[in-house]
Amino acid sequence: MWAGNDTMPILTNPRCERFCQAIVYGTDSSKKRAYIDAGHKARDNVAETSACRLFRIVQPIRERIQELQEEQKAKLELKDRFTRETLAKRMALASKIAEEDRNPTAIATSEMGIAKLYGLITDKVESTNKADFASAQSMEELGKRLLQTVGFASPDAASIREAIEANDLFVAELERIRDAAQGLTIEQDEE
């Protein structure tokens, strides 16, 4: 009556396997409904009795149903393990343990994880889109926007000048790469 391996045997009788599947995964987990859904022919008043007998007497069916139930439970536990709430609980537990161990770094790490999980803080500063760069009215405005994309919220004038210089060097390097890829050199341009 068995087929497959020891960890998750599939019953060789398709109706018995469907019966087990219907008991565990069916919307109506009554034995009577599972018996009929599995393809067994029986009048309604006999289906319940036959299903109960099949469930009670045939050991492989009982074992298969138990294995399917354990598999379903494991899947639900895994799914529940990674919900926002369960992750937050686990991080809170880690924070508590770290506090008991007087480990401030671990406390901070756990609580930062909780804050990130709930969107209270983010790892990245939202970058400015291309249209914002294109609409810059001056090099100073461009330098300021470049610095803001890396998280420098209120850059000073000296930092803006350095950003402009860095941008100029960056553009020059990009042009050099483009020219090298196209086989151009300074001598060729001069000729």
N, C-alpha and C positions, 0 to 999 in steps of 0.2 A: 504494500500500500504506500510505501515511501518512495520518493525520488529526490535526487539532489544530495546536498551535503548535510552534515550533522547540525550545523549552525542555523540553517533556515530551510528545513525540508519542505518540499512542495509535494503534496499528495498526488499520487499518480491517477487517482480517480478524479476526473475534472469536476464532477458534481460535488464530491466531498470537499475539494479545494474551494469551489465557489461558495459552498455552505460556510466554511471557515471564514472566508473573506467577507461574506455578507454579515456574519455575526460581528466581526471586528470593525469593518469599514462601512457597513450599510447604514442608511439613514434611519431605518427602523430595525433596531438590533434584536427584535424578538426572534426566537428560534423558529417559530412558525413561518414568519415572513422570509427568513433566511432559507429555510427548507424549500419553500415554493420558488423563491428567486434562483436557487441553485439548479432548478430544473426537475426536481422530484415531483412526480404526479401523486397528488393526494387531495382528498376533499378537505375543506377547511377544518372540520372537526377531527380529522385523522392526522393532519399535518403537524399540529402541536405535539401530539403523542409521539409520532414518528421522529420528529426533530429532537425531542427530549431523550428518546431512546438512543438515537444516533449519537447525541452529545454525551450521554451517560455511559454507554456500553463501549463505544469504539475509542480506545485509548489514543491512537494516532490523531484522531480529530481533536480530542481535548488538548493534546500536546501542541498541535499545530495552532489552535486558537490561542493558547497561552503564549506561544512564541510570537505570533502576530501582535498580540496585545503588548508584549514586552517591547517589540520593535516600534510600535506606535508610541508607546510611552517614552522610549529613548529619543525618538524624533521630536516629540513635543518638549522634552526637557532640554534638548539641544537648542531648539528654536527659542524657548523661554530664557535660556542662558544668555542670549545675546540681545535681549531687548534693552532699551534705554534704561528702564527702571532696574533691571537686574544688574546691568553693568554699573549703574550709579551705586547700588547697594554694595556691590563687591569693592568698588573704589572707596566707599565710605568705610567699609570694614578694614581695607588696607590702610587708610588714614588713621583709624583708631589703633590698629596694631602698631603703626609707626609712632604714634603718639605715646603709647605704652612703652615702646622701646627708646623713646626720647630721640627720635631720628627726624630732625626738621626737614631734611632734604626729601625723605620719603613722604612726609606729611604734605609738603608743598606739591610734590609730583602727583600724589593721589588727588588732592583737591583741585589742582589745575586740570586734571583729567575730567573730573566732574564738571568743572566750569566749561570746558570745551564741549563735553557731551551735551550740555544744555544750551550751547551757543552763547554763553555769557562772554566768552573771549574767543578770538580766532587766531590761527597761526599766521595768517597773511593779512596784510593791509590791502584793501581793494585797490587795484591798480587803475590808473586813469586810462580811458580808452583812447584809440587813435584820433578820434575827432577832437578830443581835448588838446592834443598836441598840435593838431593842424590849426586850431583856432587861436593858438598863442600869438599875441600881438607883438611880443618882443623876445629877445634872447633871454632876458631876465625872467620873464614869465615861463619860458620853456624850461630854464634851469630849475626854477621853483617846482614846476610840475614833475620834472624828472626826480627830484629829491623826494617829493611827496609819494611817488610810486613805491619807494623803498621804505616808507614809514616815517620820514622826517616831516612832521606835520607843519612846522613853522620855521622854515630855513631862514638863516640870516643872510645878509648881503655877501659876506665873504664866502659862505658855503655855496651860494648861488653862482658866484664867479667861478669857483672850482668845478661846479657841475657843468657849466658852459664849456670850460676848457676840456673836461673829460669827454663831453659830448663831441667836441671838435676832433679830439684824438680818435674817438670811436668811429666817427664818420670817415676820417682820413684812412683808418685801417680797413674799413669796409670797402672803400674805393680802391685801395691797394689790392685787396683780395679779388675784387671784381676785375681789375685790370690784369692781374696775374692769370686769372682763369680765362680771360679772353686773349691772352698772349700779348698783351700790350706792355711796353716798358716806357720809361721816361724818354729814352733815346728815340724810340719809334714815334712818340708823340711830337718830338722836336723836329723830326725830319720832314 
